[in-house]
């Protein structure tokens, strides 16, 4: 139950960032299925040449998704009197798209139903035993259960919740450094997988940003807005470099997430002219409303195209097919399943 019936403003700048991250997350998965393709210039190498880089962190866009998720999660925690209603709301938001895509994979993309319990419980990516599809569904399980975990902390310790969030962030960073496993995703391998640790850190950062945000509220003058505009552009360029041109970035992923948190605060208050313009651009919503569904839809697209990749498809055709199928499946699932079928089933079988 909401404590207030007020409508919260749409932050279209954040929705724009989601679309940007989504494009490169899917691109990273395309690289994975085309990396061994011969006969033409490899798509990954061609993309590196296009952006004048020698490496990309395409998967790091998911980290930014998690930071954004934590940013909004804390605001929802403060608005909801019943934490279990919030957990239920998150589950209902995440489950239909994942279940629909999972069924589609099992029927059309040579999958199987042996991991159905992971889908029902949203435990993909929590190391029991791992992902259900292998192409990004870990995000759903990690986001749901880490969010539920943080909701539980604020339920038990409403005044000390931020303190324990900071403790968890510190522990997750420590686990990331104190391990022989190389790479920016390195972490402790125990009863939790690395993806869960990633979620604890990134969602925690989003929560901290949302917590300190009200203390920074002020109305900048014109000169200050110009300064914030330059800061927003600078942070966006650093984010771009970290994902698209990571060989040119001098920042660690801990530093880049902190910078991204500062950007979220500026976007929330429209301090800069750039964030102010993007927040007023309602056309962004035409695509952003499908961002989660397209993210899940790309799992089906990747698996389907991978199966037929050896049947004469070039790397570029694979990429075009993956993006096209992801968008069509995501939009179709949103309208046919979530906006049409589920309301009808609820009306028929669930009596309010």
Steps between C-alpha positions, in 0.01 A plus 500: 500500500640840407540759768425767244296508184714769339634435151878496469659678209643305211875521469534455126875560516537180703277319252727624222801355682323166534455488122868585449616226738261250343645553152850409618394215728339331200805584287724318749285188469515527122879505523481176697313312226696647207853494640588170330332577170736489202487623141466874565645757733394413851217728624671558834826613338309722256313664790826556687640674192188715472539630855882504489534270799660169586245388761139554610312447828161439337378285789560780747179663380321249726683650799352837413158336472547374857610842628187654346294219653642572847442873450127446444477213750587724795238752397242221482606367841427842649159515328370154590360417843485129418842367386351169390270685261809662349675164458184363337487800267862446391434129438191575290703755304783257423338157466267520195766602248755248629245216505376584150850508353593180684202318351589635157858376537386155605260475206692666216866541596593149609478560873340278761278531805745354754569842652137604536529521881765771460261700285209462744714604798707758305817339633693526171851625562500402869725197454229232527636394254524825297322654207200328347581610145860620516448836329416760761216363710732514802406869522136419580576264787772718645291818478196336660671323791754773577214753496299276734807472723540878524127540560534253788790697647299823498203311647705367792722807544314803361739748666820301446420373149744740333777396738454133414482588131843665532630190680375276218657727238833483684481121531415456132791725400732303729386172347571648160859587586601201714479224244739355242232502228600776251279757334264777605237239594733311732342402828479235764363166382303346782134438568428818303621550146682806374184645347326518838799687643486737202133562577561567871762762417325673211149508649656616826668791319162597352341491847771723648460750215123515554554542876731801473304659215247695716787664691639646177185663375542859386418720203814600306535832323594528134877483555463198727279331241771547239749340739266208564442463127874467444518251787216292350671496161830403663344212695313377192825501301668300776212253505519473121875441511469242776246294304580568134866602511620338821861494376489881526347516849720563804223439754428186700148360499458615863585856401280498192197385701552782751517749215185348358329549836586871486351512151175345629466775759554770239246333272245470780508875565573602136795707618663513157353613170567155353304308766227765490461455125497119513253496791260709293531272194194277539563322171770298678220311672385350168804272516599502868175343617617180329860505627461211745298293255758556224778409741325169570399460135864509392552170686258331259651684202858403589413133551294483182761671282785300656333175395486616136827691497680228304245505220654777291420803718764771504595672823314814391185306414520333840522836670208641301289193575576506871406866539188461286377187678578647842292811428209311343490239776530763774221719359283197426539361853421836656176550308375143452594347835527778756245749365245261350520138623593548866229760576241265345624205707501711814147620431379143445678309777586754769207659676591826667 
